[in-house]
């Protein structure tokens, strides 16, 4: 069990980053995008097809996840591929997928 002394050792910057990431991830559509991505790099079109909403809506949410340093991207020809850019986030997403994201 953690004591109050242990909790004060966490850097404020780390706690703030975690809070920003969790807030960004808390939107249902963004969480669905992250569940679809998992450990793969997926094109925007594939995300649109799997998530089931418009490309402009997906793009807005991808921009938020990029801004919070949750996602990275790479361009190949005329396609943009997104992936989870932080191994810690990948671990968190995997745990959340295992718990909350069921296959249909």
Backbone as XML, in Angstrom:
<?xml version="1.0"?>
<chain id="A" units="angstrom">
  <residue number="1" name="UNK">
    <atom name="N" x="0.845" y="-1.186" z="0.000"/>
    <atom name="CA" x="0.000" y="0.000" z="0.000"/>
    <atom name="C" x="0.885" y="1.241" z="0.000"/>
  </residue>
  <residue number="2" name="UNK">
    <atom name="N" x="0.451" y="2.221" z="-0.759"/>
    <atom name="CA" x="1.258" y="3.436" z="-0.851"/>
    <atom name="C" x="0.911" y="4.387" z="0.281"/>
  </residue>
  <residue number="3" name="UNK">
    <atom name="N" x="1.943" y="5.015" z="0.782"/>
    <atom name="CA" x="1.779" y="5.983" z="1.857"/>
    <atom name="C" x="1.780" y="7.386" z="1.270"/>
  </residue>
  <residue number="4" name="UNK">
    <atom name="N" x="1.326" y="8.390" z="2.019"/>
    <atom name="CA" x="1.372" y="9.766" z="1.513"/>
    <atom name="C" x="2.783" y="10.192" z="1.123"/>
  </residue>
  <residue number="5" name="UNK">
    <atom name="N" x="3.796" y="9.674" z="1.828"/>
    <atom name="CA" x="5.177" y="10.027" z="1.495"/>
    <atom name="C" x="5.549" y="9.494" z="0.109"/>
  </residue>
  <residue number="6" name="UNK">
    <atom name="N" x="5.090" y="8.300" z="-0.206"/>
    <atom name="CA" x="5.366" y="7.706" z="-1.511"/>
    <atom name="C" x="4.714" y="8.530" z="-2.621"/>
  </residue>
  <residue number="7" name="UNK">
    <atom name="N" x="3.498" y="8.962" z="-2.406"/>
    <atom name="CA" x="2.768" y="9.713" z="-3.428"/>
    <atom name="C" x="3.424" y="11.053" z="-3.746"/>
  </residue>
  <residue number="8" name="UNK">
    <atom name="N" x="4.079" y="11.663" z="-2.789"/>
    <atom name="CA" x="4.703" y="12.957" z="-3.042"/>
    <atom name="C" x="5.943" y="12.831" z="-3.912"/>
  </residue>
  <residue number="9" name="UNK">
    <atom name="N" x="6.443" y="11.612" z="-4.111"/>
    <atom name="CA" x="7.626" y="11.406" z="-4.942"/>
    <atom name="C" x="7.316" y="11.471" z="-6.432"/>
  </residue>
  <residue number="10" name="UNK">
    <atom name="N" x="6.068" y="11.374" z="-6.814"/>
    <atom name="CA" x="5.726" y="11.436" z="-8.227"/>
    <atom name="C" x="5.880" y="12.864" z="-8.721"/>
  </residue>
  <residue number="11" name="UNK">
    <atom name="N" x="6.520" y="13.010" z="-9.860"/>
    <atom name="CA" x="6.744" y="14.347" z="-10.417"/>
    <atom name="C" x="5.421" y="14.941" z="-10.874"/>
  </residue>
  <residue number="12" name="UNK">
    <atom name="N" x="5.230" y="16.213" z="-10.555"/>
    <atom name="CA" x="4.001" y="16.898" z="-10.958"/>
    <atom name="C" x="3.797" y="16.830" z="-12.470"/>
  </residue>
  <residue number="13" name="UNK">
    <atom name="N" x="4.874" y="16.950" z="-13.245"/>
    <atom name="CA" x="4.760" y="16.915" z="-14.699"/>
    <atom name="C" x="4.221" y="15.565" z="-15.167"/>
  </residue>
  <residue number="14" name="UNK">
    <atom name="N" x="4.655" y="14.480" z="-14.538"/>
    <atom name="CA" x="4.159" y="13.149" z="-14.900"/>
    <atom name="C" x="2.675" y="13.008" z="-14.583"/>
  </residue>
  <residue number="15" name="UNK">
    <atom name="N" x="2.287" y="13.514" z="-13.428"/>
    <atom name="CA" x="0.887" y="13.437" z="-13.014"/>
    <atom name="C" x="0.020" y="14.272" z="-13.956"/>
  </residue>
  <residue number="16" name="UNK">
    <atom name="N" x="0.503" y="15.450" z="-14.316"/>
    <atom name="CA" x="-0.257" y="16.312" z="-15.230"/>
    <atom name="C" x="-0.380" y="15.677" z="-16.609"/>
  </residue>
  <residue number="17" name="UNK">
    <atom name="N" x="0.705" y="15.075" z="-17.109"/>
    <atom name="CA" x="0.638" y="14.409" z="-18.418"/>
    <atom name="C" x="-0.361" y="13.260" z="-18.367"/>
  </residue>
  <residue number="18" name="UNK">
    <atom name="N" x="-0.321" y="12.474" z="-17.321"/>
    <atom name="CA" x="-1.264" y="11.359" z="-17.186"/>
    <atom name="C" x="-2.699" y="11.869" z="-17.165"/>
  </residue>
  <residue number="19" name="UNK">
    <atom name="N" x="-2.953" y="12.947" z="-16.449"/>
    <atom name="CA" x="-4.303" y="13.500" z="-16.377"/>
    <atom name="C" x="-4.767" y="13.995" z="-17.749"/>
  </residue>
  <residue number="20" name="UNK">
    <atom name="N" x="-3.868" y="14.669" z="-18.499"/>
    <atom name="CA" x="-4.226" y="15.150" z="-19.841"/>
    <atom name="C" x="-4.539" y="13.980" z="-20.772"/>
  </residue>
  <residue number="21" name="UNK">
    <atom name="N" x="-3.720" y="12.947" z="-20.707"/>
    <atom name="CA" x="-3.934" y="11.775" z="-21.565"/>
    <atom name="C" x="-5.246" y="11.075" z="-21.220"/>
  </residue>
  <residue number="22" name="UNK">
    <atom name="N" x="-5.491" y="10.874" z="-19.930"/>
    <atom name="CA" x="-6.721" y="10.202" z="-19.520"/>
    <atom name="C" x="-7.950" y="11.015" z="-19.901"/>
  </residue>
  <residue number="23" name="UNK">
    <atom name="N" x="-7.853" y="12.332" z="-19.795"/>
    <atom name="CA" x="-8.974" y="13.182" z="-20.195"/>
    <atom name="C" x="-9.231" y="13.049" z="-21.690"/>
  </residue>
  <residue number="24" name="UNK">
    <atom name="N" x="-8.178" y="13.063" z="-22.497"/>
    <atom name="CA" x="-8.335" y="12.921" z="-23.944"/>
    <atom name="C" x="-8.911" y="11.555" z="-24.292"/>
  </residue>
  <residue number="25" name="UNK">
    <atom name="N" x="-8.481" y="10.528" z="-23.582"/>
    <atom name="CA" x="-8.939" y="9.170" z="-23.858"/>
    <atom name="C" x="-10.369" y="8.927" z="-23.386"/>
  </residue>
  <residue number="26" name="UNK">
    <atom name="N" x="-10.888" y="9.775" z="-22.516"/>
    <atom name="CA" x="-12.187" y="9.510" z="-21.901"/>
    <atom name="C" x="-13.365" y="9.705" z="-22.840"/>
  </residue>
  <residue number="27" name="UNK">
    <atom name="N" x="-13.168" y="10.325" z="-23.988"/>
    <atom name="CA" x="-14.264" y="10.482" z="-24.951"/>
    <atom name="C" x="-14.543" y="9.131" z="-25.604"/>
  </residue>
  <residue number="28" name="UNK">
    <atom name="N" x="-15.810" y="8.712" z="-25.681"/>
    <atom name="CA" x="-16.121" y="7.383" z="-26.223"/>
    <atom name="C" x="-15.562" y="7.118" z="-27.628"/>
  </residue>
  <residue number="29" name="UNK">
    <atom name="N" x="-15.618" y="8.095" z="-28.510"/>
    <atom name="CA" x="-15.119" y="7.885" z="-29.870"/>
    <atom name="C" x="-13.591" y="7.768" z="-29.886"/>
  </residue>
  <residue number="30" name="UNK">
    <atom name="N" x="-12.927" y="8.571" z="-29.081"/>
    <atom name="CA" x="-11.461" y="8.480" z="-29.020"/>
    <atom name="C" x="-11.024" y="7.149" z="-28.414"/>
  </residue>
  <residue number="31" name="UNK">
    <atom name="N" x="-11.742" y="6.695" z="-27.393"/>
    <atom name="CA" x="-11.424" y="5.395" z="-26.811"/>
    <atom name="C" x="-11.636" y="4.284" z="-27.841"/>
  </residue>
  <residue number="32" name="UNK">
    <atom name="N" x="-12.690" y="4.397" z="-28.630"/>
    <atom name="CA" x="-12.940" y="3.405" z="-29.677"/>
    <atom name="C" x="-11.816" y="3.410" z="-30.716"/>
  </residue>
  <residue number="33" name="UNK">
    <atom name="N" x="-11.355" y="4.591" z="-31.087"/>
    <atom name="CA" x="-10.227" y="4.705" z="-32.026"/>
    <atom name="C" x="-9.004" y="4.000" z="-31.445"/>
  </residue>
  <residue number="34" name="UNK">
    <atom name="N" x="-8.713" y="4.240" z="-30.186"/>
    <atom name="CA" x="-7.557" y="3.621" z="-29.541"/>
    <atom name="C" x="-7.703" y="2.101" z="-29.450"/>
  </residue>
  <residue number="35" name="UNK">
    <atom name="N" x="-8.912" y="1.631" z="-29.203"/>
    <atom name="CA" x="-9.147" y="0.190" z="-29.174"/>
    <atom name="C" x="-8.928" y="-0.414" z="-30.555"/>
  </residue>
  <residue number="36" name="UNK">
    <atom name="N" x="-9.337" y="0.293" z="-31.609"/>
    <atom name="CA" x="-9.137" y="-0.180" z="-32.977"/>
    <atom name="C" x="-7.648" y="-0.206" z="-33.322"/>
  </residue>
  <residue number="37" name="UNK">
    <atom name="N" x="-6.920" y="0.815" z="-32.913"/>
    <atom name="CA" x="-5.499" y="0.895" z="-33.234"/>
    <atom name="C" x="-4.684" y="-0.203" z="-32.565"/>
  </residue>
  <residue number="38" name="UNK">
    <atom name="N" x="-4.836" y="-0.343" z="-31.265"/>
    <atom name="CA" x="-3.996" y="-1.309" z="-30.563"/>
    <atom name="C" x="-2.536" y="-1.047" z="-30.864"/>
  </residue>
  <residue number="39" name="UNK">
    <atom name="N" x="-1.808" y="-2.071" z="-31.249"/>
    <atom name="CA" x="-0.377" y="-1.910" z="-31.517"/>
    <atom name="C" x="-0.068" y="-1.753" z="-33.001"/>
  </residue>
  <residue number="40" name="UNK">
    <atom name="N" x="-1.093" y="-1.542" z="-33.822"/>
    <atom name="CA" x="-0.891" y="-1.434" z="-35.272"/>
    <atom name="C" x="-0.907" y="0.017" z="-35.729"/>
  </residue>
  <residue number="41" name="UNK">
    <atom name="N" x="-0.305" y="0.252" z="-36.881"/>
    <atom name="CA" x="-0.447" y="1.537" z="-37.576"/>
    <atom name="C" x="-1.557" y="1.347" z="-38.602"/>
  </residue>
  <residue number="42" name="UNK">
    <atom name="N" x="-2.564" y="2.195" z="-38.553"/>
    <atom name="CA" x="-3.750" y="2.038" z="-39.401"/>
    <atom name="C" x="-4.016" y="3.346" z="-40.133"/>
  </residue>
  <residue number="43" name="UNK">
    <atom name="N" x="-4.426" y="3.232" z="-41.384"/>
    <atom name="CA" x="-4.746" y="4.428" z="-42.172"/>
    <atom name="C" x="-6.039" y="5.063" z="-41.660"/>
  </residue>
  <residue number="44" name="UNK">
    <atom name="N" x="-6.168" y="6.340" z="-41.955"/>
    <atom name="CA" x="-7.372" y="7.075" z="-41.548"/>
    <atom name="C" x="-8.604" y="6.395" z="-42.135"/>
  </residue>
  <residue number="45" name="UNK">
    <atom name="N" x="-8.543" y="5.985" z="-43.395"/>
    <atom name="CA" x="-9.696" y="5.345" z="-44.032"/>
    <atom name="C" x="-10.090" y="4.056" z="-43.307"/>
  </residue>
  <residue number="46" name="UNK">
    <atom name="N" x="-9.104" y="3.265" z="-42.901"/>
    <atom name="CA" x="-9.403" y="2.040" z="-42.155"/>
    <atom name="C" x="-10.043" y="2.355" z="-40.801"/>
  </residue>
  <residue number="47" name="UNK">
    <atom name="N" x="-9.564" y="3.410" z="-40.155"/>
    <atom name="CA" x="-10.153" y="3.823" z="-38.873"/>
    <atom name="C" x="-11.603" y="4.230" z="-39.083"/>
  </residue>
  <residue number="48" name="UNK">
    <atom name="N" x="-11.857" y="5.011" z="-40.136"/>
    <atom name="CA" x="-13.226" y="5.443" z="-40.455"/>
    <atom name="C" x="-14.124" y="4.224" z="-40.639"/>
  </residue>
  <residue number="49" name="UNK">
    <atom name="N" x="-13.653" y="3.246" z="-41.417"/>
    <atom name="CA" x="-14.455" y="2.048" z="-41.684"/>
    <atom name="C" x="-14.732" y="1.250" z="-40.416"/>
  </residue>
  <residue number="50" name="UNK">
    <atom name="N" x="-13.751" y="1.143" z="-39.542"/>
    <atom name="CA" x="-13.916" y="0.327" z="-38.342"/>
    <atom name="C" x="-14.684" y="1.032" z="-37.230"/>
  </residue>
  <residue number="51" name="UNK">
    <atom name="N" x="-14.549" y="2.355" z="-37.176"/>
    <atom name="CA" x="-15.218" y="3.103" z="-36.108"/>
    <atom name="C" x="-16.640" y="3.476" z="-36.509"/>
  </residue>
  <residue number="52" name="UNK">
    <atom name="N" x="-16.838" y="3.764" z="-37.795"/>
    <atom name="CA" x="-18.191" y="3.995" z="-38.276"/>
    <atom name="C" x="-18.720" y="5.403" z="-38.115"/>
  </residue>
  <residue number="53" name="UNK">
    <atom name="N" x="-17.904" y="6.382" z="-38.423"/>
    <atom name="CA" x="-18.365" y="7.768" z="-38.445"/>
    <atom name="C" x="-17.653" y="8.472" z="-39.600"/>
  </residue>
  <residue number="54" name="UNK">
    <atom name="N" x="-17.893" y="9.752" z="-39.767"/>
    <atom name="CA" x="-17.335" y="10.464" z="-40.919"/>
    <atom name="C" x="-15.832" y="10.687" z="-40.784"/>
  </residue>
  <residue number="55" name="UNK">
    <atom name="N" x="-15.187" y="10.872" z="-41.922"/>
    <atom name="CA" x="-13.744" y="11.113" z="-41.910"/>
    <atom name="C" x="-13.415" y="12.420" z="-41.203"/>
  </residue>
  <residue number="56" name="UNK">
    <atom name="N" x="-14.239" y="13.446" z="-41.402"/>
    <atom name="CA" x="-13.942" y="14.723" z="-40.738"/>
    <atom name="C" x="-14.047" y="14.588" z="-39.217"/>
  </residue>
  <residue number="57" name="UNK">
    <atom name="N" x="-15.007" y="13.818" z="-38.736"/>
    <atom name="CA" x="-15.153" y="13.592" z="-37.301"/>
    <atom name="C" x="-13.946" y="12.819" z="-36.757"/>
  </residue>
  <residue number="58" name="UNK">
    <atom name="N" x="-13.548" y="11.772" z="-37.465"/>
    <atom name="CA" x="-12.378" y="10.984" z="-37.052"/>
    <atom name="C" x="-11.137" y="11.876" z="-37.035"/>
  </residue>
  <residue number="59" name="UNK">
    <atom name="N" x="-10.965" y="12.685" z="-38.068"/>
    <atom name="CA" x="-9.789" y="13.556" z="-38.157"/>
    <atom name="C" x="-9.702" y="14.518" z="-36.978"/>
  </residue>
  <residue number="60" name="UNK">
    <atom name="N" x="-10.834" y="15.047" z="-36.549"/>
    <atom name="CA" x="-10.851" y="15.948" z="-35.392"/>
    <atom name="C" x="-10.366" y="15.224" z="-34.134"/>
  </residue>
  <residue number="61" name="UNK">
    <atom name="N" x="-10.848" y="14.011" z="-33.947"/>
    <atom name="CA" x="-10.459" y="13.257" z="-32.756"/>
    <atom name="C" x="-9.005" y="12.785" z="-32.834"/>
  </residue>
  <residue number="62" name="UNK">
    <atom name="N" x="-8.552" y="12.423" z="-34.032"/>
    <atom name="CA" x="-7.145" y="12.045" z="-34.197"/>
    <atom name="C" x="-6.237" y="13.230" z="-33.869"/>
  </residue>
  <residue number="63" name="UNK">
    <atom name="N" x="-6.644" y="14.430" z="-34.259"/>
    <atom name="CA" x="-5.849" y="15.628" z="-33.970"/>
    <atom name="C" x="-5.723" y="15.849" z="-32.464"/>
  </residue>
  <residue number="64" name="UNK">
    <atom name="N" x="-6.783" y="15.612" z="-31.735"/>
    <atom name="CA" x="-6.742" y="15.764" z="-30.276"/>
    <atom name="C" x="-5.788" y="14.745" z="-29.668"/>
  </residue>
  <residue number="65" name="UNK">
    <atom name="N" x="-5.872" y="13.501" z="-30.130"/>
    <atom name="CA" x="-4.993" y="12.453" z="-29.605"/>
    <atom name="C" x="-3.534" y="12.721" z="-29.968"/>
  </residue>
  <residue number="66" name="UNK">
    <atom name="N" x="-3.290" y="13.293" z="-31.141"/>
    <atom name="CA" x="-1.920" y="13.678" z="-31.522"/>
    <atom name="C" x="-1.420" y="14.814" z="-30.649"/>
  </residue>
  <residue number="67" name="UNK">
    <atom name="N" x="-2.272" y="15.802" z="-30.433"/>
    <atom name="CA" x="-1.906" y="16.972" z="-29.622"/>
    <atom name="C" x="-1.507" y="16.567" z="-28.202"/>
  </residue>
  <residue number="68" name="UNK">
    <atom name="N" x="-2.140" y="15.537" z="-27.676"/>
    <atom name="CA" x="-1.849" y="15.070" z="-26.316"/>
    <atom name="C" x="-0.708" y="14.056" z="-26.293"/>
  </residue>
  <residue number="69" name="UNK">
    <atom name="N" x="-0.034" y="13.877" z="-27.438"/>
    <atom name="CA" x="1.120" y="12.967" z="-27.569"/>
    <atom name="C" x="0.758" y="11.511" z="-27.318"/>
  </residue>
  <residue number="70" name="UNK">
    <atom name="N" x="-0.487" y="11.153" z="-27.615"/>
    <atom name="CA" x="-0.914" y="9.763" z="-27.500"/>
    <atom name="C" x="-0.655" y="9.037" z="-28.815"/>
  </residue>
  <residue number="71" name="UNK">
    <atom name="N" x="-0.868" y="9.737" z="-29.924"/>
    <atom name="CA" x="-0.691" y="9.139" z="-31.246"/>
    <atom name="C" x="0.468" y="9.762" z="-32.002"/>
  </residue>
  <residue number="72" name="UNK">
    <atom name="N" x="1.088" y="8.939" z="-32.828"/>
    <atom name="CA" x="2.041" y="9.397" z="-33.820"/>
    <atom name="C" x="1.447" y="9.087" z="-35.180"/>
  </residue>
  <residue number="73" name="UNK">
    <atom name="N" x="2.069" y="9.607" z="-36.223"/>
    <atom name="CA" x="1.568" y="9.313" z="-37.560"/>
    <atom name="C" x="2.718" y="9.293" z="-38.547"/>
  </residue>
  <residue number="74" name="UNK">
    <atom name="N" x="2.465" y="8.633" z="-39.654"/>
    <atom name="CA" x="3.422" y="8.621" z="-40.756"/>
    <atom name="C" x="2.639" y="8.717" z="-42.050"/>
  </residue>
  <residue number="75" name="UNK">
    <atom name="N" x="3.236" y="9.396" z="-43.030"/>
    <atom name="CA" x="2.603" y="9.550" z="-44.338"/>
    <atom name="C" x="3.296" y="8.639" z="-45.333"/>
  </residue>
  <residue number="76" name="UNK">
    <atom name="N" x="2.507" y="7.939" z="-46.099"/>
    <atom name="CA" x="3.008" y="7.113" z="-47.188"/>
    <atom name="C" x="2.153" y="7.413" z="-48.405"/>
  </residue>
  <residue number="77" name="UNK">
    <atom name="N" x="2.777" y="8.017" z="-49.397"/>
    <atom name="CA" x="2.059" y="8.459" z="-50.603"/>
    <atom name="C" x="0.920" y="9.373" z="-50.174"/>
  </residue>
  <residue number="78" name="UNK">
    <atom name="N" x="-0.311" y="9.009" z="-50.506"/>
    <atom name="CA" x="-1.447" y="9.883" z="-50.169"/>
    <atom name="C" x="-2.222" y="9.366" z="-48.952"/>
  </residue>
  <residue number="79" name="UNK">
    <atom name="N" x="-1.629" y="8.485" z="-48.169"/>
    <atom name="CA" x="-2.292" y="7.953" z="-46.972"/>
    <atom name="C" x="-1.534" y="8.366" z="-45.713"/>
  </residue>
  <residue number="80" name="UNK">
    <atom name="N" x="-2.303" y="8.560" z="-44.643"/>
    <atom name="CA" x="-1.731" y="8.857" z="-43.333"/>
    <atom name="C" x="-2.080" y="7.689" z="-42.422"/>
  </residue>
  <residue number="81" name="UNK">
    <atom name="N" x="-1.066" y="7.165" z="-41.751"/>
    <atom name="CA" x="-1.233" y="6.049" z="-40.826"/>
    <atom name="C" x="-0.993" y="6.544" z="-39.406"/>
  </residue>
  <residue number="82" name="UNK">
    <atom name="N" x="-1.879" y="6.160" z="-38.503"/>
    <atom name="CA" x="-1.764" y="6.541" z="-37.099"/>
    <atom name="C" x="-1.401" y="5.333" z="-36.259"/>
  </residue>
  <residue number="83" name="UNK">
    <atom name="N" x="-0.676" y="5.590" z="-35.179"/>
    <atom name="CA" x="-0.278" y="4.531" z="-34.258"/>
    <atom name="C" x="-0.106" y="5.143" z="-32.873"/>
  </residue>
  <residue number="84" name="UNK">
    <atom name="N" x="-0.178" y="4.297" z="-31.861"/>
    <atom name="CA" x="0.040" y="4.748" z="-30.488"/>
    <atom name="C" x="1.539" y="4.918" z="-30.310"/>
  </residue>
  <residue number="85" name="UNK">
    <atom name="N" x="1.952" y="6.132" z="-29.968"/>
    <atom name="CA" x="3.355" y="6.540" z="-30.029"/>
    <atom name="C" x="4.154" y="6.337" z="-28.748"/>
  </residue>
  <residue number="86" name="UNK">
    <atom name="N" x="3.496" y="6.082" z="-27.646"/>
    <atom name="CA" x="4.171" y="5.979" z="-26.353"/>
    <atom name="C" x="3.985" y="4.560" z="-25.823"/>
  </residue>
  <residue number="87" name="UNK">
    <atom name="N" x="5.069" y="3.835" z="-25.561"/>
    <atom name="CA" x="4.929" y="2.452" z="-25.078"/>
    <atom name="C" x="4.102" y="2.342" z="-23.797"/>
  </residue>
  <residue number="88" name="UNK">
    <atom name="N" x="4.169" y="3.361" z="-22.954"/>
    <atom name="CA" x="3.360" y="3.346" z="-21.729"/>
    <atom name="C" x="1.880" y="3.443" z="-22.067"/>
  </residue>
  <residue number="89" name="UNK">
    <atom name="N" x="1.571" y="4.288" z="-23.062"/>
    <atom name="CA" x="0.179" y="4.419" z="-23.491"/>
    <atom name="C" x="-0.291" y="3.118" z="-24.135"/>
  </residue>
  <residue number="90" name="UNK">
    <atom name="N" x="0.593" y="2.495" z="-24.893"/>
    <atom name="CA" x="0.256" y="1.227" z="-25.530"/>
    <atom name="C" x="-0.089" y="0.179" z="-24.468"/>
  </residue>
  <residue number="91" name="UNK">
    <atom name="N" x="0.674" y="0.168" z="-23.390"/>
    <atom name="CA" x="0.404" y="-0.760" z="-22.295"/>
    <atom name="C" x="-0.943" y="-0.455" z="-21.641"/>
  </residue>
  <residue number="92" name="UNK">
    <atom name="N" x="-1.216" y="0.827" z="-21.427"/>
    <atom name="CA" x="-2.485" y="1.234" z="-20.832"/>
    <atom name="C" x="-3.650" y="0.883" z="-21.750"/>
  </residue>
  <residue number="93" name="UNK">
    <atom name="N" x="-3.507" y="1.174" z="-23.045"/>
    <atom name="CA" x="-4.562" y="0.864" z="-24.000"/>
    <atom name="C" x="-4.804" y="-0.643" z="-24.050"/>
  </residue>
  <residue number="94" name="UNK">
    <atom name="N" x="-3.725" y="-1.431" z="-24.024"/>
    <atom name="CA" x="-3.873" y="-2.885" z="-24.040"/>
    <atom name="C" x="-4.677" y="-3.341" z="-22.831"/>
  </residue>
  <residue number="95" name="UNK">
    <atom name="N" x="-4.365" y="-2.807" z="-21.662"/>
    <atom name="CA" x="-5.114" y="-3.184" z="-20.460"/>
    <atom name="C" x="-6.577" y="-2.770" z="-20.593"/>
  </residue>
  <residue number="96" name="UNK">
    <atom name="N" x="-6.819" y="-1.577" z="-21.111"/>
    <atom name="CA" x="-8.199" y="-1.114" z="-21.278"/>
    <atom name="C" x="-8.937" y="-1.951" z="-22.321"/>
  </residue>
  <residue number="97" name="UNK">
    <atom name="N" x="-8.240" y="-2.296" z="-23.417"/>
    <atom name="CA" x="-8.865" y="-3.159" z="-24.429"/>
    <atom name="C" x="-9.232" y="-4.502" z="-23.822"/>
  </residue>
  <residue number="98" name="UNK">
    <atom name="N" x="-8.314" y="-5.081" z="-23.061"/>
    <atom name="CA" x="-8.576" y="-6.382" z="-22.441"/>
    <atom name="C" x="-9.782" y="-6.327" z="-21.507"/>
  </residue>
  <residue number="99" name="UNK">
    <atom name="N" x="-9.936" y="-5.221" z="-20.831"/>
    <atom name="CA" x="-11.012" y="-5.084" z="-19.857"/>
    <atom name="C" x="-12.326" y="-4.614" z="-20.482"/>
  </residue>
  <residue number="100" name="UNK">
    <atom name="N" x="-12.243" y="-3.597" z="-21.360"/>
    <atom name="CA" x="-13.449" y="-2.925" z="-21.814"/>
    <atom name="C" x="-13.834" y="-3.121" z="-23.273"/>
  </residue>
  <residue number="101" name="UNK">
    <atom name="N" x="-12.897" y="-3.403" z="-24.154"/>
    <atom name="CA" x="-13.179" y="-3.425" z="-25.597"/>
    <atom name="C" x="-13.391" y="-4.859" z="-26.066"/>
  </residue>
  <residue number="102" name="UNK">
    <atom name="N" x="-14.639" y="-5.236" z="-26.191"/>
    <atom name="CA" x="-14.934" y="-6.590" z="-26.657"/>
    <atom name="C" x="-15.103" y="-6.597" z="-28.162"/>
  </residue>
  <residue number="103" name="UNK">
    <atom name="N" x="-14.717" y="-7.709" z="-28.786"/>
    <atom name="CA" x="-14.899" y="-7.875" z="-30.225"/>
    <atom name="C" x="-16.360" y="-8.150" z="-30.494"/>
  </residue>
  <residue number="104" name="UNK">
    <atom name="N" x="-16.888" y="-7.618" z="-31.615"/>
    <atom name="CA" x="-18.292" y="-7.872" z="-31.969"/>
    <atom name="C" x="-18.381" y="-8.851" z="-33.090"/>
  </residue>
</chain>
